[in-house]
Amino acid sequence: MGETRTMQDWLDGYGESHQNALNKKIHWVAVPLIFLTIVGLLWSIPVPEAMAVNEWVNFATIMLIPVVIFYARLSMSLTIGMTLWCVFCFAMCHLYESMVATSALPLWQTCIVVFVLAWIGQFYGHKVEGQKPSFFEDLQYLMIGPAWLMSFIYDKLGIKY
């Protein structure tokens, strides 16, 4: 049976491959964009009629459940921040869909373009860093990246996590 990592263990492990200033700056842009685009892609999946209770019940909002469980087992404080970030992402998807003109790209197409560009940025940042992305070691680091950024915001605000 493996050892249980604390949120701080995860954040420290993630931080080891994120020391270069340029890589950190890239992550401050790319990680939120990647998270947002994943939400947007999930938001865009057609919902079966049986699930279509209202416009807010979709695959993005349903996936919030395992996301909250993942963070809650590590830090209730960061869970609140990440849940608020998810709600912001939902609002952005809803806003995009409600404002998009017929000639603009649908949400899912915009998300794919931004997702690819953000990952190119991420890999460039890690090339500059000289370190492989953390998720090559453990896929759970894909969920830690956004929490790592949130932890810096919490530190600035004096919020414990």
Phi and psi restraints in degrees (value plus and minus 20) as a CYANA .aco file:
   2 GLY   PHI     -97.5   -57.5
   2 GLY   PSI     141.7   181.7
   3 GLU   PHI     -94.1   -54.1
   3 GLU   PSI     131.9   171.9
   4 THR   PHI    -109.5   -69.5
   4 THR   PSI     105.9   145.9
   5 ARG   PHI    -109.9   -69.9
   5 ARG   PSI     121.5   161.5
   6 THR   PHI    -105.0   -65.0
   6 THR   PSI     148.8   188.8
   7 MET   PHI     -78.5   -38.5
   7 MET   PSI     -61.3   -21.3
   8 GLN   PHI     -82.9   -42.9
   8 GLN   PSI     -58.7   -18.7
   9 ASP   PHI     -79.1   -39.1
   9 ASP   PSI     -65.6   -25.6
  10 TRP   PHI     -82.9   -42.9
  10 TRP   PSI     -65.9   -25.9
  11 LEU   PHI     -84.0   -44.0
  11 LEU   PSI     -62.1   -22.1
  12 ASP   PHI     -83.9   -43.9
  12 ASP   PSI     -63.2   -23.2
  13 GLY   PHI     -82.0   -42.0
  13 GLY   PSI     -62.1   -22.1
  14 TYR   PHI     -85.2   -45.2
  14 TYR   PSI     -62.1   -22.1
  15 GLY   PHI     -84.0   -44.0
  15 GLY   PSI     -44.5    -4.5
  16 GLU   PHI     -79.2   -39.2
  16 GLU   PSI     -54.9   -14.9
  17 SER   PHI    -122.0   -82.0
  17 SER   PSI       1.5    41.5
  18 HIS   PHI    -158.5  -118.5
  18 HIS   PSI      39.2    79.2
  19 GLN   PHI    -122.0   -82.0
  19 GLN   PSI     -49.2    -9.2
  20 ASN   PHI     -88.4   -48.4
  20 ASN   PSI     113.9   153.9
  21 ALA   PHI     -80.6   -40.6
  21 ALA   PSI     -61.8   -21.8
  22 LEU   PHI     -86.7   -46.7
  22 LEU   PSI     -61.9   -21.9
  23 ASN   PHI     -81.2   -41.2
  23 ASN   PSI     -61.1   -21.1
  24 LYS   PHI     -82.2   -42.2
  24 LYS   PSI     -64.6   -24.6
  25 LYS   PHI     -82.2   -42.2
  25 LYS   PSI     -62.8   -22.8
  26 ILE   PHI     -80.0   -40.0
  26 ILE   PSI     -62.1   -22.1
  27 HIS   PHI     -84.5   -44.5
  27 HIS   PSI     -53.8   -13.8
  28 TRP   PHI     -84.8   -44.8
  28 TRP   PSI     -43.4    -3.4
  29 VAL   PHI    -115.5   -75.5
  29 VAL   PSI     -70.7   -30.7
  30 ALA   PHI     -90.8   -50.8
  30 ALA   PSI     -62.0   -22.0
  31 VAL   PHI     -82.2   -42.2
  31 VAL   PSI     -69.4   -29.4
  32 PRO   PHI     -81.9   -41.9
  32 PRO   PSI     -56.5   -16.5
  33 LEU   PHI     -86.0   -46.0
  33 LEU   PSI     -61.0   -21.0
  34 ILE   PHI     -83.3   -43.3
  34 ILE   PSI     -65.5   -25.5
  35 PHE   PHI     -79.2   -39.2
  35 PHE   PSI     -68.5   -28.5
  36 LEU   PHI     -80.4   -40.4
  36 LEU   PSI     -62.1   -22.1
  37 THR   PHI     -90.4   -50.4
  37 THR   PSI     -52.3   -12.3
  38 ILE   PHI     -85.5   -45.5
  38 ILE   PSI     -63.7   -23.7
  39 VAL   PHI     -78.9   -38.9
  39 VAL   PSI     -65.1   -25.1
  40 GLY   PHI     -82.0   -42.0
  40 GLY   PSI     -59.6   -19.6
  41 LEU   PHI     -86.0   -46.0
  41 LEU   PSI     -63.7   -23.7
  42 LEU   PHI     -84.7   -44.7
  42 LEU   PSI     -59.2   -19.2
  43 TRP   PHI     -79.2   -39.2
  43 TRP   PSI     -53.9   -13.9
  44 SER   PHI    -101.5   -61.5
  44 SER   PSI     -33.5     6.5
  45 ILE   PHI     -89.0   -49.0
  45 ILE   PSI     106.0   146.0
  46 PRO   PHI     -78.5   -38.5
  46 PRO   PSI     117.2   157.2
  47 VAL   PHI    -113.2   -73.2
  47 VAL   PSI     111.7   151.7
  48 PRO   PHI     -77.2   -37.2
  48 PRO   PSI     127.3   167.3
  49 GLU   PHI     -73.6   -33.6
  49 GLU   PSI     -56.6   -16.6
  50 ALA   PHI     -83.6   -43.6
  50 ALA   PSI     -46.2    -6.2
  51 MET   PHI    -113.6   -73.6
  51 MET   PSI     -34.6     5.4
  52 ALA   PHI     -94.8   -54.8
  52 ALA   PSI      48.1    88.1
  53 VAL   PHI     -90.1   -50.1
  53 VAL   PSI     -67.1   -27.1
  54 ASN   PHI    -177.1  -137.1
  54 ASN   PSI     158.3   198.3
  55 GLU   PHI     -87.7   -47.7
  55 GLU   PSI     -34.9     5.1
  56 TRP   PHI    -110.9   -70.9
  56 TRP   PSI     -31.2     8.8
  57 VAL   PHI    -113.0   -73.0
  57 VAL   PSI      86.4   126.4
  58 ASN   PHI    -172.2  -132.2
  58 ASN   PSI    -197.6  -157.6
  59 PHE   PHI     -87.2   -47.2
  59 PHE   PSI     -47.8    -7.8
  60 ALA   PHI     -87.9   -47.9
  60 ALA   PSI     -65.9   -25.9
  61 THR   PHI     -91.7   -51.7
  61 THR   PSI     -52.8   -12.8
  62 ILE   PHI     -87.1   -47.1
  62 ILE   PSI     -57.4   -17.4
  63 MET   PHI     -90.7   -50.7
  63 MET   PSI     -32.2     7.8
  64 LEU   PHI     -82.1   -42.1
  64 LEU   PSI     -49.4    -9.4
  65 ILE   PHI     -80.1   -40.1
  65 ILE   PSI     -75.9   -35.9
  66 PRO   PHI     -86.8   -46.8
  66 PRO   PSI     -48.0    -8.0
  67 VAL   PHI     -84.4   -44.4
  67 VAL   PSI     -67.4   -27.4
  68 VAL   PHI     -82.3   -42.3
  68 VAL   PSI     -61.4   -21.4
  69 ILE   PHI     -82.3   -42.3
  69 ILE   PSI     -64.2   -24.2
  70 PHE   PHI     -76.7   -36.7
  70 PHE   PSI     -71.7   -31.7
  71 TYR   PHI     -90.4   -50.4
  71 TYR   PSI     -56.8   -16.8
  72 ALA   PHI     -83.0   -43.0
  72 ALA   PSI     -52.2   -12.2
  73 ARG   PHI     -92.4   -52.4
  73 ARG   PSI     -32.0     8.0
  74 LEU   PHI    -129.6   -89.6
  74 LEU   PSI     -58.7   -18.7
  75 SER   PHI    -185.5  -145.5
  75 SER   PSI      94.4   134.4
  76 MET   PHI     -85.4   -45.4
  76 MET   PSI     -56.8   -16.8
  77 SER   PHI     -82.6   -42.6
  77 SER   PSI     -68.7   -28.7
  78 LEU   PHI     -87.9   -47.9
  78 LEU   PSI     -47.7    -7.7
  79 THR   PHI     -80.5   -40.5
  79 THR   PSI     -60.7   -20.7
  80 ILE   PHI     -83.1   -43.1
  80 ILE   PSI     -67.9   -27.9
  81 GLY   PHI     -82.0   -42.0
  81 GLY   PSI     -62.5   -22.5
  82 MET   PHI     -90.4   -50.4
  82 MET   PSI     -53.4   -13.4
  83 THR   PHI     -86.3   -46.3
  83 THR   PSI     -61.8   -21.8
  84 LEU   PHI     -82.9   -42.9
  84 LEU   PSI     -59.2   -19.2
  85 TRP   PHI     -82.5   -42.5
  85 TRP   PSI     -62.9   -22.9
  86 CYS   PHI     -80.7   -40.7
  86 CYS   PSI     -63.9   -23.9
  87 VAL   PHI     -82.0   -42.0
  87 VAL   PSI     -60.8   -20.8
  88 PHE   PHI     -80.6   -40.6
  88 PHE   PSI     -63.7   -23.7
  89 CYS   PHI     -81.7   -41.7
  89 CYS   PSI     -61.7   -21.7
  90 PHE   PHI     -80.2   -40.2
  90 PHE   PSI     -64.9   -24.9
  91 ALA   PHI     -82.4   -42.4
  91 ALA   PSI     -59.6   -19.6
  92 MET   PHI     -84.9   -44.9
  92 MET   PSI     -60.6   -20.6
  93 CYS   PHI     -83.9   -43.9
  93 CYS   PSI     -65.9   -25.9
  94 HIS   PHI     -81.5   -41.5
  94 HIS   PSI     -65.3   -25.3
  95 LEU   PHI     -82.1   -42.1
  95 LEU   PSI     -65.5   -25.5
  96 TYR   PHI     -77.9   -37.9
  96 TYR   PSI     -68.3   -28.3
  97 GLU   PHI     -85.3   -45.3
  97 GLU   PSI     -55.0   -15.0
  98 SER   PHI     -98.6   -58.6
  98 SER   PSI     -41.8    -1.8
  99 MET   PHI    -122.4   -82.4
  99 MET   PSI     -35.0     5.0
 100 VAL   PHI     -85.6   -45.6
 100 VAL   PSI     111.9   151.9
 101 ALA   PHI     -99.1   -59.1
 101 ALA   PSI     142.0   182.0
 102 THR   PHI     -82.0   -42.0
 102 THR   PSI     -43.4    -3.4
 103 SER   PHI    -107.4   -67.4
 103 SER   PSI     -33.9     6.1
 104 ALA   PHI     -98.0   -58.0
 104 ALA   PSI     142.8   182.8
 105 LEU   PHI     -88.4   -48.4
 105 LEU   PSI     122.1   162.1
 106 PRO   PHI     -83.1   -43.1
 106 PRO   PSI     138.7   178.7
 107 LEU   PHI     -70.7   -30.7
 107 LEU   PSI     -67.8   -27.8
 108 TRP   PHI     -82.9   -42.9
 108 TRP   PSI     -55.9   -15.9
 109 GLN   PHI     -90.9   -50.9
 109 GLN   PSI     -62.2   -22.2
 110 THR   PHI     -80.5   -40.5
 110 THR   PSI     -62.5   -22.5
 111 CYS   PHI     -82.5   -42.5
 111 CYS   PSI     -60.9   -20.9
 112 ILE   PHI     -82.7   -42.7
 112 ILE   PSI     -65.1   -25.1
 113 VAL   PHI     -81.3   -41.3
 113 VAL   PSI     -69.7   -29.7
 114 VAL   PHI     -85.6   -45.6
 114 VAL   PSI     -60.4   -20.4
 115 PHE   PHI     -77.3   -37.3
 115 PHE   PSI     -69.5   -29.5
 116 VAL   PHI     -83.4   -43.4
 116 VAL   PSI     -66.2   -26.2
 117 LEU   PHI     -82.2   -42.2
 117 LEU   PSI     -60.6   -20.6
 118 ALA   PHI     -85.1   -45.1
 118 ALA   PSI     -60.0   -20.0
 119 TRP   PHI     -88.5   -48.5
 119 TRP   PSI     -55.2   -15.2
 120 ILE   PHI     -80.0   -40.0
 120 ILE   PSI     -64.0   -24.0
 121 GLY   PHI     -79.6   -39.6
 121 GLY   PSI     -65.4   -25.4
 122 GLN   PHI     -78.4   -38.4
 122 GLN   PSI     -68.2   -28.2
 123 PHE   PHI     -87.7   -47.7
 123 PHE   PSI     -54.5   -14.5
 124 TYR   PHI     -83.2   -43.2
 124 TYR   PSI     -65.7   -25.7
 125 GLY   PHI     -77.4   -37.4
 125 GLY   PSI     -60.3   -20.3
 126 HIS   PHI     -93.7   -53.7
 126 HIS   PSI     -47.7    -7.7
 127 LYS   PHI     -85.4   -45.4
 127 LYS   PSI     -65.0   -25.0
 128 VAL   PHI     -81.8   -41.8
 128 VAL   PSI     -62.5   -22.5
 129 GLU   PHI     -83.8   -43.8
 129 GLU   PSI     -54.1   -14.1
 130 GLY   PHI      61.0   101.0
 130 GLY   PSI      -0.3    39.7
 131 GLN   PHI    -150.9  -110.9
 131 GLN   PSI     125.0   165.0
 132 LYS   PHI     -92.1   -52.1
 132 LYS   PSI     130.7   170.7
 133 PRO   PHI     -77.8   -37.8
 133 PRO   PSI     125.1   165.1
 134 SER   PHI     -78.0   -38.0
 134 SER   PSI     -53.2   -13.2
 135 PHE   PHI     -86.6   -46.6
 135 PHE   PSI     -33.7     6.3
 136 PHE   PHI     -86.7   -46.7
 136 PHE   PSI     -47.0    -7.0
 137 GLU   PHI    -102.2   -62.2
 137 GLU   PSI     -62.2   -22.2
 138 ASP   PHI    -176.1  -136.1
 138 ASP   PSI     103.3   143.3
 139 LEU   PHI     -80.3   -40.3
 139 LEU   PSI     -43.1    -3.1
 140 GLN   PHI     -82.0   -42.0
 140 GLN   PSI     -41.7    -1.7
 141 TYR   PHI     -82.5   -42.5
 141 TYR   PSI     -39.6     0.4
 142 LEU   PHI     -82.5   -42.5
 142 LEU   PSI     -49.2    -9.2
 143 MET   PHI    -108.0   -68.0
 143 MET   PSI     -41.6    -1.6
 144 ILE   PHI     -97.7   -57.7
 144 ILE   PSI     -52.4   -12.4
 145 GLY   PHI     -71.2   -31.2
 145 GLY   PSI     -72.6   -32.6
 146 PRO   PHI     -82.8   -42.8
 146 PRO   PSI     -56.5   -16.5
 147 ALA   PHI     -88.6   -48.6
 147 ALA   PSI     -53.8   -13.8
 148 TRP   PHI     -80.6   -40.6
 148 TRP   PSI     -65.9   -25.9
 149 LEU   PHI     -84.8   -44.8
 149 LEU   PSI     -62.7   -22.7
 150 MET   PHI     -80.6   -40.6
 150 MET   PSI     -54.8   -14.8
 151 SER   PHI     -83.4   -43.4
 151 SER   PSI     -53.8   -13.8
 152 PHE   PHI     -88.0   -48.0
 152 PHE   PSI     -59.0   -19.0
 153 ILE   PHI     -83.8   -43.8
 153 ILE   PSI     -64.5   -24.5
 154 TYR   PHI     -80.5   -40.5
 154 TYR   PSI     -63.2   -23.2
 155 ASP   PHI     -78.5   -38.5
 155 ASP   PSI     -63.9   -23.9
 156 LYS   PHI     -82.7   -42.7
 156 LYS   PSI     -55.4   -15.4
 157 LEU   PHI    -109.0   -69.0
 157 LEU   PSI     -23.2    16.8
 158 GLY   PHI      53.4    93.4
 158 GLY   PSI       5.5    45.5
 159 ILE   PHI    -115.6   -75.6
 159 ILE   PSI     109.9   149.9
 160 LYS   PHI    -100.9   -60.9
 160 LYS   PSI     125.8   165.8
